Amino acid sequence: MRLLVAIALLCLSLFPGSMCLAQAPEERIDRDVIKKIKEEGLERSKVMETISFLTDVHGPRLTASPQTKAAAEWTKTRLTEWGLANAHLEPWGPFGRGWSLEGFTANMVKPSYAPLIAYPKAWSGSTPKAIRGTPIYLDAATEKDLDQYRGKLHRAIVLLSPPREVKALFDPLAQRQSDATLLALANGDLSALRGRRGLPPGTAPPAAPSSNAPAPSAKPDTPPPAPTSTFNATPEQRAAFTLQNRKWALLTEEGAGVVLEPGRGDGGNLLVSAATLPRGPARGDGRPGTPGEGRGDDNQPSRGGASRGPSPWAADAAEVVPQAVVAVEHYNRLIRMLKKDSPVELEIDIAAQYHTGDLMSYNIVAEIPGSDLAGEIVMLGGHFDSWHSGTGATDNAVGCGVALEAVRILQATGLKPRRTIRIALWTGEEQGLLGSKAYVAEHFGRAITAPLSGGRSGRSEGSSGGQGNAKGAGQPAATPPATAQPGETPSAAGATAERERTRPPTKYELKPDHAKFSAYFNLDNGTGKIRGVYLQGNDAMRPIFRAWLAPFADLGAATIAQSNTGGTDHLSFDGVGLPGFQFIQDQVEYDTRTHHYSMDVYDRVQEDDMKQAAVIMASFVYHAAMRDEKLPRKPLQGEVVQAADPAKPTEEPK
C-alpha cells in the first residue's frame, strides 16, 4: 500500500497539473433542472391528453391522407400555443397520392348471415358496388395450377391463400425487459436477443417457455412469410415469391372483383398494411422486376435492402385490385366450408378514395430557440404516420406524444437552452423512412452508396446504413463476414461479401448545417417505458449517456447498449454521420398485439410509461442543448464533399 502511495506522489511531483492515468472530464448534469422536469412531467403531465387527440380524434394517420393533414394542423396549432417558434408543416416529396376509406362491409350472407372481421388494405381500389357471390379459393401450389382459374376470376371474390393453423396461447402476450435481457444488451451479448424489433436486427429471439408461446418478434402460429426479395433467397423461397407474384398478376389481368387474405394475428386482431401490386416484367436474369422498373419511379425504398414491389401510392400506379385482410378464424371457416361444398355466399363492398390534388407530404417542425449557441441544433421526434386499421397509438402516437410532451415540459418549466431545440414529427416512415430521409437530405446532406455488382441498387439521402451496411446502420465500413444469413446459401454469402469488398466507398455530400448539428433522439418502439439507450456504435457517447441516465435509475432506465438498432427514423441521421439515437424500451405488447395491428388503439397505451419516457426525453435534449461542445460523432468512412449550393450557379468549364 505504501509503495502505491509513493508511486502516486512521485507521479504527481513529476507531472504537476496532470494525472498519470488520463481521465475524461466528468459529464455535468443539472439535478435542479431534472427535479423540475420530473415534477412537471410526472405530476402535471399532458402526455395522455395529447396521445388521445392524435388517436381518438385524429387517428389513424396514413401518409398523405386528409386525416393526417388535419392531425398535422392540430399539432402545429398546439405547438404554437405552447410557445414554440416557427411551427410549420414542411413539405417533402412528391410522395404520391393519398387514400381514405369512405365505407366498407364484409358479410357472409349464405348459408346464414355472419359479419366478417376484415379491413381493406391501404390504397386498395374500390369495388364498383357491393359484390355478391360464391368465393373462389385460388388453390395453386405451382404456376401450372393457375391455368385452371383463367377466365373465371373476373368480378369474382377470391380467397388468395391457404388456411393457417391457429393454436391456443399459453403464455402472456405482454412482457417487460428482464434483468437478464438488459444485462445481455449492456454486455453486447446478442445471441439470445435477435429478431426482436427494438433490438439489433438479424436474429432468433429467446426460446419461448412453451412450444405454443409466440416468439416476441412475430405473431403466434405465423408461417414463415414468402420472401420480399429474391436476392439471396433459397430456391424454395424464390419459387414461392414467383408464384405469389404470378397469382397477383393473374388477378390483375382478369379483373378480380375483390381479393381476401388471412391476416396475421388471431382473436380478431389482425395486421393490415398496404395493397399489393404485381411486379413488373421479368428481368434478364429471370427475376421479377423491382420497384419502379419500367415505371420511372422508386417510391418504395426498401429497409434492409429488400425490394417490395411497385408502390400503390405512386401517382402513376396501375389500377389496384380491391383487396382486404380477413381475421384468420373467419377466413379459415370460409375455406373449410368451400371444401365441404357448402353454398357459401359473401357480400363485399369497399368504398375508397384516392387524393391526387397534392402529391407532397409534410413533416411537422417547431423550435425552442437557443441563446448563445442558437445556431446549433438538438432534435427530437418520432414518426407521425401510421397504418389505418387501428388509430396508430403505439406506432407511433406514443413517440410523437412523448416528444411533444418533452418540449411542453421544457416550455412549462421556463428552461432556456443554449442550443436551439427542434422537434420534428415525420410522415412516410411506414413507407421507408421517407419523411426523415427527405428532411436530412434537404438540411444536412446525403450519403450515396454505389450499387453492388449483380443487381442491388445503391442508397442515398441518409438511407438505412449509409455505408453499405443495411443491418446496423452507421457502423464504420467493414468487410462483411462471408457467413450465410437466414435464407442465404454459403456460396451466396461469399458472393455478397466479395461484392461488398469491391464496392466503391460511400460518398457524402454535406451541407453547412451538418457541422452545426448536435444530436437527434427518437422514440418508436411502442408504449413501453425507456430502459436505456442504444449507442448506435458511438462508444464516445457512453460516459455521457451514463451520466444522463443516472438520475433516472429509480425509474428503471440505466442500460447502455453498444449495439445498433434499426427500422426507424434515427437511421436517416446516422446514415450521414450525424448522432442519431433510439431508446431501449420495454416490449409490452408491441410485437404481439399492437405493431401495425387493428387493435393499435389508445387503450393499449400505458400511462405511467409515457410519463417516464417524456421526462427522460426532456432531460436528454436539454442536457444536449446545454453542453459546451456538440455531442461526439463517429468518423465518416468514405469520400466527403461539400454539397452544391443551388443558389450559386455552377462555373462553366473552361
Legacy VTK file of the C-alpha trace (Angstrom):
# vtk DataFile Version 3.0
C-alpha trace
ASCII
DATASET POLYDATA
POINTS 654 float
0.000 0.000 0.000
2.829 2.401 0.926
4.518 1.617 -2.374
1.364 2.551 -4.322
1.084 5.833 -2.422
4.734 6.613 -3.083
4.308 5.939 -6.803
1.264 8.190 -6.905
3.132 11.026 -5.129
6.104 10.640 -7.476
3.775 10.786 -10.475
2.177 13.998 -9.251
5.555 15.598 -8.496
6.921 14.773 -11.938
3.749 15.787 -13.824
2.112 18.625 -11.903
-1.279 19.664 -13.204
-1.830 16.246 -14.807
-2.550 12.683 -13.795
-0.631 9.538 -14.626
-3.791 7.948 -15.912
-5.777 10.200 -18.236
-9.420 10.571 -17.313
-12.234 12.039 -19.353
-13.851 15.067 -17.754
-16.968 14.199 -15.817
-20.202 14.929 -17.701
-22.128 17.647 -15.920
-25.829 17.258 -15.168
-28.150 19.775 -13.559
-30.057 17.969 -10.824
-32.161 21.019 -10.020
-33.353 21.097 -13.627
-34.036 17.370 -13.569
-36.119 17.827 -10.432
-38.206 20.473 -12.210
-38.599 18.258 -15.270
-39.735 15.317 -13.134
-42.220 17.423 -11.195
-43.798 18.851 -14.341
-43.755 15.595 -16.297
-44.876 13.237 -13.555
-47.279 15.449 -11.597
-48.776 17.745 -14.249
-48.463 15.582 -17.344
-50.427 16.260 -20.534
-48.985 13.331 -22.472
-52.100 11.142 -22.416
-54.301 14.045 -23.463
-52.012 14.640 -26.442
-51.975 10.951 -27.383
-55.773 10.821 -27.148
-56.099 13.698 -29.611
-53.660 12.022 -32.009
-55.532 8.698 -31.866
-59.164 9.110 -30.830
-59.730 12.382 -32.673
-57.106 12.398 -35.434
-56.296 8.721 -35.925
-55.414 6.853 -37.986
-52.772 8.928 -39.796
-51.959 7.264 -43.106
-49.324 9.210 -45.019
-50.840 11.776 -47.436
-54.395 11.182 -46.238
-56.684 14.135 -45.419
-56.890 12.860 -41.838
-53.129 13.072 -41.453
-53.101 16.625 -42.774
-55.787 17.581 -40.227
-53.783 15.902 -37.446
-50.681 17.827 -38.529
-52.544 21.131 -38.454
-53.827 20.363 -34.949
-50.294 19.536 -33.805
-48.852 22.700 -35.328
-51.500 24.759 -33.506
-50.759 23.030 -30.201
-47.021 23.685 -30.565
-47.713 27.348 -31.221
-49.977 27.534 -28.159
-47.133 26.143 -26.048
-44.902 28.980 -27.217
-42.637 27.184 -29.654
-41.311 29.232 -32.551
-41.638 28.698 -36.282
-44.159 25.877 -36.042
-44.873 24.793 -39.617
-45.613 21.928 -41.945
-42.551 21.334 -44.086
-43.260 19.712 -47.471
-41.257 16.873 -48.950
-41.778 14.719 -51.971
-43.548 14.259 -54.174
-44.742 11.246 -52.222
-47.736 10.246 -54.297
-51.467 10.020 -53.888
-53.332 9.902 -50.625
-56.050 7.401 -49.774
-59.024 7.301 -47.455
-61.675 4.712 -46.701
-65.201 6.029 -47.153
-67.113 2.822 -46.393
-66.707 -0.930 -46.032
-68.837 -4.003 -45.425
-67.878 -7.682 -45.456
-70.512 -10.295 -44.692
-71.300 -13.929 -45.246
-74.906 -13.974 -46.425
-75.346 -17.729 -47.154
-75.941 -20.316 -45.837
-76.533 -17.990 -42.891
-75.682 -14.376 -42.148
-72.428 -13.597 -40.320
-70.366 -10.405 -40.367
-66.689 -10.890 -41.172
-63.900 -9.202 -39.219
-61.925 -7.617 -42.029
-60.191 -4.403 -43.176
-59.324 -3.185 -46.667
-55.636 -2.684 -47.344
-54.389 0.887 -47.689
-54.545 2.156 -51.274
-56.927 -0.674 -52.205
-59.162 0.037 -55.145
-62.926 0.312 -54.669
-65.483 -2.231 -55.712
-67.865 -0.623 -58.282
-70.703 -1.622 -55.972
-71.315 -4.388 -53.456
-70.023 -7.659 -54.936
-72.047 -10.721 -54.013
-71.241 -14.313 -54.887
-69.578 -17.592 -54.011
-65.881 -17.049 -53.370
-63.236 -18.841 -55.412
-60.369 -20.374 -53.474
-57.209 -19.868 -55.552
-55.717 -23.217 -54.552
-52.480 -23.295 -56.550
-49.221 -24.870 -55.452
-47.458 -24.285 -58.789
-47.689 -21.817 -61.648
-49.259 -24.534 -63.807
-52.070 -24.871 -61.244
-53.096 -21.294 -62.040
-54.207 -22.250 -65.545
-57.430 -23.824 -64.249
-58.559 -20.425 -62.945
-58.044 -18.421 -66.116
-61.280 -16.934 -67.388
-63.043 -17.493 -64.041
-61.848 -14.611 -61.870
-63.428 -11.535 -63.470
-65.533 -9.724 -60.851
-65.071 -12.724 -58.530
-64.453 -12.782 -54.784
-61.130 -14.617 -54.485
-59.579 -16.274 -51.434
-55.858 -15.948 -52.124
-54.025 -18.030 -49.532
-54.225 -21.416 -47.804
-55.757 -21.578 -44.329
-53.452 -21.141 -41.361
-53.486 -23.231 -38.208
-54.317 -21.293 -35.034
-53.207 -22.665 -31.685
-54.036 -21.663 -28.146
-51.709 -19.217 -26.389
-50.454 -20.338 -23.001
-48.035 -17.523 -22.271
-48.628 -13.809 -21.773
-48.553 -11.552 -24.809
-47.108 -8.655 -22.809
-43.668 -8.555 -21.235
-41.068 -6.148 -19.958
-37.340 -6.319 -20.456
-35.929 -8.763 -17.931
-32.794 -8.059 -15.939
-31.070 -10.816 -17.909
-32.044 -9.241 -21.234
-30.854 -5.799 -20.175
-27.581 -7.256 -18.888
-27.075 -9.062 -22.188
-27.661 -5.815 -24.061
-25.205 -3.956 -21.852
-22.611 -6.697 -22.348
-23.111 -6.805 -26.090
-24.264 -10.450 -25.901
-26.963 -10.588 -28.558
-27.028 -14.346 -29.117
-30.413 -14.684 -27.411
-31.916 -11.407 -28.484
-32.033 -11.455 -32.253
-35.118 -10.738 -34.299
-36.952 -8.508 -31.868
-37.948 -5.066 -33.099
-36.192 -2.537 -30.921
-33.168 -4.805 -30.706
-30.435 -5.176 -33.285
-31.869 -6.801 -36.390
-30.861 -10.045 -37.893
-31.601 -12.745 -35.357
-33.806 -15.917 -33.250
-35.497 -14.475 -30.256
-35.118 -16.296 -26.938
-36.732 -19.716 -26.870
-40.334 -19.454 -25.751
-41.201 -21.058 -22.408
-43.588 -23.429 -24.142
-43.968 -24.665 -27.684
-47.212 -22.759 -28.158
-45.957 -19.388 -26.951
-45.400 -16.730 -29.606
-41.914 -15.522 -30.290
-41.519 -11.854 -29.363
-40.695 -10.973 -32.949
-43.783 -12.383 -34.599
-47.427 -13.151 -34.061
-48.107 -16.720 -32.936
-48.551 -19.538 -35.437
-47.449 -17.363 -38.329
-45.855 -19.443 -41.076
-42.611 -18.119 -42.495
-43.620 -15.362 -44.908
-42.738 -15.507 -48.547
-39.556 -13.529 -49.087
-39.968 -9.904 -50.105
-36.953 -10.132 -52.356
-35.314 -12.845 -54.418
-31.856 -11.518 -53.539
-30.018 -14.273 -51.623
-33.224 -16.347 -51.406
-33.212 -20.133 -51.376
-34.644 -21.875 -54.453
-37.794 -22.693 -52.461
-38.236 -19.083 -51.387
-37.595 -17.866 -54.911
-40.287 -20.225 -56.213
-42.762 -19.101 -53.533
-42.054 -15.476 -54.314
-42.543 -16.001 -58.040
-45.776 -17.964 -57.544
-47.242 -15.260 -55.303
-46.382 -12.619 -57.874
-47.962 -14.719 -60.637
-51.132 -15.016 -58.570
-51.379 -11.252 -58.248
-50.601 -10.780 -61.922
-53.418 -13.174 -62.860
-55.866 -11.451 -60.508
-54.982 -8.095 -62.044
-55.188 -9.355 -65.634
-58.573 -10.998 -65.049
-60.015 -8.043 -63.155
-60.914 -9.853 -59.938
-63.733 -8.225 -58.003
-62.031 -8.360 -54.602
-59.182 -10.418 -53.091
-59.324 -11.658 -49.496
-56.313 -12.803 -47.466
-55.963 -14.167 -43.924
-54.458 -11.618 -41.592
-51.506 -12.200 -39.325
-52.719 -12.350 -35.755
-55.663 -14.057 -34.133
-58.565 -13.460 -31.802
-59.990 -10.856 -34.166
-56.819 -8.750 -34.105
-55.121 -8.589 -37.493
-52.243 -6.873 -39.211
-53.140 -4.663 -42.168
-50.820 -2.541 -44.302
-50.553 -1.550 -47.973
-52.244 -3.057 -51.002
-50.273 -5.400 -53.230
-49.402 -4.750 -56.850
-47.786 -7.398 -59.039
-44.221 -6.702 -60.014
-43.241 -5.671 -63.485
-41.965 -7.870 -66.290
-39.179 -10.296 -65.526
-35.637 -9.029 -65.932
-32.878 -10.587 -67.962
-31.821 -12.773 -65.039
-35.306 -14.251 -64.733
-36.189 -12.401 -61.530
-39.333 -10.279 -61.312
-38.810 -6.563 -61.772
-38.016 -4.453 -58.759
-39.853 -1.289 -57.657
-40.048 1.310 -60.344
-38.534 -0.786 -63.118
-40.246 0.159 -66.356
-42.246 2.821 -64.490
-39.733 5.579 -63.908
-40.220 5.841 -60.131
-38.758 4.492 -56.954
-41.379 5.392 -54.404
-40.958 2.328 -52.229
-37.396 2.165 -50.994
-36.647 -0.910 -49.001
-35.487 -1.431 -45.452
-32.534 -3.702 -45.143
-32.079 -3.969 -48.873
-35.258 -5.936 -49.666
-37.321 -4.566 -52.515
-41.036 -4.922 -52.018
-42.646 -4.257 -55.378
-44.359 -1.311 -57.028
-45.952 1.157 -54.633
-49.733 1.579 -54.763
-49.456 5.212 -53.645
-47.446 6.243 -56.713
-49.259 8.878 -58.730
-48.916 6.738 -61.852
-49.617 3.380 -60.184
-51.511 0.782 -62.141
-55.087 0.024 -61.180
-55.157 -1.658 -57.775
-57.384 -4.712 -57.403
-59.760 -4.256 -54.425
-58.306 -6.247 -51.536
-58.918 -6.821 -47.856
-57.483 -8.762 -44.931
-59.811 -11.100 -43.003
-59.421 -12.387 -39.446
-57.775 -15.793 -39.715
-60.551 -17.619 -37.858
-63.195 -16.253 -40.252
-61.010 -16.870 -43.288
-60.294 -20.460 -42.274
-64.015 -21.117 -41.836
-64.702 -19.986 -45.402
-62.062 -22.383 -46.771
-63.456 -25.295 -44.756
-66.988 -24.573 -45.932
-65.931 -24.417 -49.595
-64.132 -27.742 -49.256
-67.370 -29.229 -47.913
-69.314 -27.871 -50.923
-71.403 -25.701 -48.622
-73.321 -22.986 -50.533
-71.166 -20.112 -49.235
-72.038 -16.644 -50.449
-70.295 -13.412 -49.478
-71.053 -9.739 -49.967
-68.135 -7.300 -50.021
-68.265 -3.545 -50.591
-65.175 -1.298 -50.496
-65.631 2.437 -50.992
-62.249 4.161 -51.073
-60.990 7.445 -52.464
-57.627 8.457 -53.886
-56.429 12.034 -53.298
-54.247 13.451 -56.059
-54.644 17.208 -55.581
-51.410 17.474 -53.589
-48.742 14.821 -54.133
-46.442 16.282 -51.465
-46.349 15.075 -47.884
-45.455 17.107 -44.788
-43.301 16.861 -41.683
-44.245 18.902 -38.609
-41.432 21.094 -37.302
-41.122 23.658 -34.468
-38.361 25.084 -32.264
-37.413 26.296 -28.833
-34.860 28.991 -29.767
-31.431 28.767 -28.216
-29.310 31.550 -26.725
-25.530 31.820 -27.099
-25.367 28.655 -29.266
-28.645 29.207 -31.092
-27.098 28.353 -34.444
-26.519 24.761 -33.321
-29.328 22.218 -33.274
-30.547 19.424 -30.981
-33.506 17.486 -32.367
-36.105 15.074 -31.036
-39.055 13.356 -32.639
-40.749 10.243 -33.929
-42.826 9.260 -36.902
-46.282 10.780 -37.166
-47.828 8.498 -39.765
-49.479 5.161 -39.051
-51.331 2.356 -40.726
-55.076 2.597 -40.898
-56.933 -0.322 -39.281
-56.249 0.930 -35.752
-55.625 4.516 -34.682
-51.819 4.339 -34.706
-51.449 4.507 -30.924
-48.310 2.538 -30.052
-46.980 3.010 -33.584
-46.451 5.848 -33.210
-48.709 8.353 -31.493
-46.835 7.458 -28.313
-43.481 8.524 -29.764
-44.963 11.782 -31.017
-46.831 12.293 -27.750
-43.640 11.819 -25.735
-41.661 14.216 -27.939
-44.467 16.780 -27.769
-44.706 16.378 -24.011
-40.931 16.808 -23.700
-40.989 20.221 -25.381
-44.112 21.188 -23.407
-42.267 20.333 -20.178
-39.280 22.468 -21.186
-41.575 25.373 -22.001
-43.658 24.996 -18.819
-40.562 24.961 -16.600
-39.174 28.077 -18.280
-35.846 26.471 -19.129
-33.731 28.365 -21.674
-31.441 26.135 -23.710
-28.165 27.313 -25.196
-28.693 25.417 -28.456
-31.914 25.514 -30.419
-34.125 22.518 -29.679
-36.099 21.419 -32.728
-38.919 18.904 -32.700
-39.756 17.111 -35.947
-42.547 14.592 -36.480
-42.145 12.581 -39.658
-44.529 11.231 -42.256
-43.772 8.460 -44.734
-41.931 6.362 -42.143
-44.090 3.310 -42.790
-43.207 3.525 -46.488
-39.453 3.548 -45.825
-38.390 6.458 -43.540
-39.216 8.796 -46.416
-40.028 11.981 -44.483
-36.939 11.934 -42.280
-34.702 10.968 -45.210
-36.016 13.901 -47.226
-35.511 16.268 -44.280
-31.929 15.150 -43.675
-31.126 15.426 -47.380
-32.608 18.925 -47.548
-30.937 20.325 -44.422
-27.789 18.310 -43.711
-26.679 16.222 -46.659
-26.883 12.788 -48.135
-24.888 9.590 -48.422
-24.574 7.975 -51.829
-23.697 4.307 -51.752
-22.549 2.840 -55.039
-24.590 -0.118 -56.303
-23.367 -3.624 -55.739
-22.374 -5.515 -58.838
-25.015 -8.128 -59.523
-28.118 -6.009 -59.418
-28.545 -4.465 -55.973
-29.099 -0.748 -56.102
-27.255 1.807 -54.043
-28.794 4.027 -51.401
-28.857 7.754 -50.882
-30.291 10.518 -48.714
-29.455 9.041 -45.341
-30.851 5.633 -46.162
-30.536 2.719 -43.800
-26.877 2.009 -43.414
-25.367 4.869 -45.356
-22.109 2.993 -45.517
-23.070 -0.164 -47.307
-24.315 -1.978 -44.204
-28.084 -2.209 -44.185
-28.195 -4.004 -40.838
-26.581 -1.943 -38.137
-26.761 1.425 -39.779
-23.874 3.797 -39.467
-21.233 1.320 -38.375
-17.772 2.057 -39.700
-17.303 0.457 -43.082
-16.067 -3.068 -42.722
-15.731 -6.172 -44.814
-18.857 -8.278 -44.241
-18.252 -11.788 -42.985
-18.749 -14.480 -45.597
-21.325 -16.295 -43.466
-24.781 -17.216 -44.649
-27.701 -15.188 -43.377
-31.138 -16.817 -42.893
-32.332 -17.983 -46.287
-28.901 -17.465 -47.845
-26.596 -20.199 -49.083
-22.893 -20.091 -48.102
-21.907 -19.508 -51.718
-24.335 -16.592 -51.968
-22.939 -15.156 -48.738
-19.427 -15.337 -50.128
-20.511 -13.622 -53.337
-22.198 -10.881 -51.335
-19.066 -10.325 -49.263
-16.965 -10.103 -52.404
-19.295 -7.533 -53.938
-19.131 -5.508 -50.724
-15.321 -5.617 -50.757
-15.183 -4.262 -54.288
-17.890 -1.627 -53.834
-16.563 1.936 -54.135
-16.610 3.888 -50.859
-19.658 5.868 -49.861
-19.722 9.483 -50.969
-21.114 12.065 -48.539
-22.468 15.343 -49.904
-22.736 17.512 -46.801
-24.391 20.895 -46.301
-23.194 23.663 -43.932
-25.751 22.804 -41.228
-24.232 19.344 -40.951
-21.424 20.919 -38.907
-23.939 22.718 -36.639
-25.891 19.602 -35.683
-25.511 18.016 -32.252
-27.927 15.058 -31.967
-31.342 13.576 -32.751
-33.322 11.478 -30.230
-36.115 9.208 -31.465
-38.879 7.168 -29.833
-40.627 4.458 -31.871
-40.817 1.072 -30.197
-44.247 1.135 -28.608
-45.751 2.104 -25.290
-43.046 0.580 -23.083
-41.031 2.743 -20.720
-37.464 3.736 -21.545
-34.925 1.285 -20.113
-31.810 2.856 -21.596
-30.360 3.878 -24.928
-28.523 2.341 -27.874
-25.089 3.824 -28.559
-25.525 3.105 -32.272
-21.880 2.158 -32.452
-20.740 5.508 -30.989
-18.775 4.475 -27.912
-17.703 8.046 -27.159
-21.295 8.599 -26.016
-21.067 6.001 -23.243
-19.891 8.247 -20.362
-22.284 10.979 -21.451
-25.305 8.685 -21.535
-24.221 7.082 -18.262
-24.323 10.472 -16.558
-27.631 11.436 -18.181
-29.320 8.161 -17.197
-28.086 8.136 -13.585
-30.897 10.382 -12.235
-33.480 8.025 -13.780
-32.241 4.726 -12.379
-35.120 4.851 -9.901
-37.489 4.933 -12.913
-35.931 1.841 -14.463
-33.676 3.476 -17.074
-29.998 2.549 -16.780
-28.902 0.311 -19.664
-26.443 1.435 -22.335
-26.153 -0.893 -25.330
-23.205 -0.634 -27.703
-25.280 -2.142 -30.477
-27.198 -0.556 -33.299
-30.939 -0.735 -33.692
-32.813 -0.239 -36.929
-36.159 0.265 -38.569
-36.902 3.854 -37.595
-36.025 7.477 -38.246
-32.773 7.893 -36.316
-31.192 5.940 -39.182
-31.740 8.869 -41.536
-29.381 10.936 -39.365
-26.971 8.142 -38.548
-26.668 7.343 -42.242
-24.968 10.681 -42.951
-22.715 10.620 -39.894
-24.946 12.618 -37.540
-25.535 11.370 -33.988
-28.976 9.756 -34.043
-30.270 7.592 -31.210
-33.228 5.367 -30.357
-34.094 4.464 -26.779
-34.290 0.924 -25.398
-37.893 0.272 -24.361
-39.966 -2.440 -22.722
-41.730 -4.522 -25.351
-45.110 -4.686 -23.551
-47.458 -5.896 -26.362
-45.714 -4.212 -29.258
-44.677 -7.218 -31.331
-47.503 -9.492 -30.254
-50.587 -7.278 -30.303
-50.229 -3.694 -31.498
-47.445 -3.102 -34.053
-49.404 -2.499 -37.307
-52.429 -4.330 -35.878
-56.078 -3.339 -35.837
-56.036 -3.082 -32.038
-53.283 -0.467 -32.026
-55.550 1.944 -30.178
-55.410 4.359 -27.247
-56.479 1.736 -24.701
-53.204 -0.191 -25.237
-51.107 2.832 -24.148
-49.515 2.617 -20.675
-49.798 5.991 -18.945
-47.004 5.676 -16.379
-44.591 4.504 -19.064
-45.393 7.527 -21.209
-44.793 9.941 -18.342
-41.456 8.306 -17.594
-40.387 8.421 -21.245
-41.325 12.084 -21.594
-39.245 13.273 -18.633
-36.220 11.286 -19.826
-36.578 12.659 -23.364
-36.879 16.204 -21.998
-33.786 15.789 -19.839
-31.713 14.284 -22.662
-32.453 17.051 -25.154
-31.976 19.761 -22.513
-28.563 18.483 -21.451
-27.514 18.033 -25.077
-28.505 21.655 -25.664
-26.529 22.911 -22.645
-23.154 21.231 -23.206
-20.124 23.338 -24.102
-19.437 21.035 -27.046
-21.668 19.248 -29.504
-22.026 15.520 -28.968
-19.192 13.380 -30.363
-19.608 11.705 -33.748
-18.463 8.524 -35.395
-15.937 9.136 -38.180
-17.343 9.027 -41.687
-15.882 6.249 -43.794
-15.749 7.393 -47.399
-15.409 10.487 -49.544
-16.745 13.719 -48.031
-17.596 16.646 -50.298
-19.481 19.891 -49.914
-22.963 19.704 -51.386
-23.568 22.046 -54.296
-25.348 25.263 -53.352
-28.385 25.594 -55.651
-28.299 29.351 -55.143
-24.869 29.564 -56.743
-24.525 28.921 -60.474
-22.166 26.153 -61.443
-18.984 27.505 -63.012
-18.759 26.739 -66.706
-15.825 24.502 -67.604
-13.037 26.330 -69.362
LINES 1 655
654 0 1 2 3 4 5 6 7 8 9 10 11 12 13 14 15 16 17 18 19 20 21 22 23 24 25 26 27 28 29 30 31 32 33 34 35 36 37 38 39 40 41 42 43 44 45 46 47 48 49 50 51 52 53 54 55 56 57 58 59 60 61 62 63 64 65 66 67 68 69 70 71 72 73 74 75 76 77 78 79 80 81 82 83 84 85 86 87 88 89 90 91 92 93 94 95 96 97 98 99 100 101 102 103 104 105 106 107 108 109 110 111 112 113 114 115 116 117 118 119 120 121 122 123 124 125 126 127 128 129 130 131 132 133 134 135 136 137 138 139 140 141 142 143 144 145 146 147 148 149 150 151 152 153 154 155 156 157 158 159 160 161 162 163 164 165 166 167 168 169 170 171 172 173 174 175 176 177 178 179 180 181 182 183 184 185 186 187 188 189 190 191 192 193 194 195 196 197 198 199 200 201 202 203 204 205 206 207 208 209 210 211 212 213 214 215 216 217 218 219 220 221 222 223 224 225 226 227 228 229 230 231 232 233 234 235 236 237 238 239 240 241 242 243 244 245 246 247 248 249 250 251 252 253 254 255 256 257 258 259 260 261 262 263 264 265 266 267 268 269 270 271 272 273 274 275 276 277 278 279 280 281 282 283 284 285 286 287 288 289 290 291 292 293 294 295 296 297 298 299 300 301 302 303 304 305 306 307 308 309 310 311 312 313 314 315 316 317 318 319 320 321 322 323 324 325 326 327 328 329 330 331 332 333 334 335 336 337 338 339 340 341 342 343 344 345 346 347 348 349 350 351 352 353 354 355 356 357 358 359 360 361 362 363 364 365 366 367 368 369 370 371 372 373 374 375 376 377 378 379 380 381 382 383 384 385 386 387 388 389 390 391 392 393 394 395 396 397 398 399 400 401 402 403 404 405 406 407 408 409 410 411 412 413 414 415 416 417 418 419 420 421 422 423 424 425 426 427 428 429 430 431 432 433 434 435 436 437 438 439 440 441 442 443 444 445 446 447 448 449 450 451 452 453 454 455 456 457 458 459 460 461 462 463 464 465 466 467 468 469 470 471 472 473 474 475 476 477 478 479 480 481 482 483 484 485 486 487 488 489 490 491 492 493 494 495 496 497 498 499 500 501 502 503 504 505 506 507 508 509 510 511 512 513 514 515 516 517 518 519 520 521 522 523 524 525 526 527 528 529 530 531 532 533 534 535 536 537 538 539 540 541 542 543 544 545 546 547 548 549 550 551 552 553 554 555 556 557 558 559 560 561 562 563 564 565 566 567 568 569 570 571 572 573 574 575 576 577 578 579 580 581 582 583 584 585 586 587 588 589 590 591 592 593 594 595 596 597 598 599 600 601 602 603 604 605 606 607 608 609 610 611 612 613 614 615 616 617 618 619 620 621 622 623 624 625 626 627 628 629 630 631 632 633 634 635 636 637 638 639 640 641 642 643 644 645 646 647 648 649 650 651 652 653
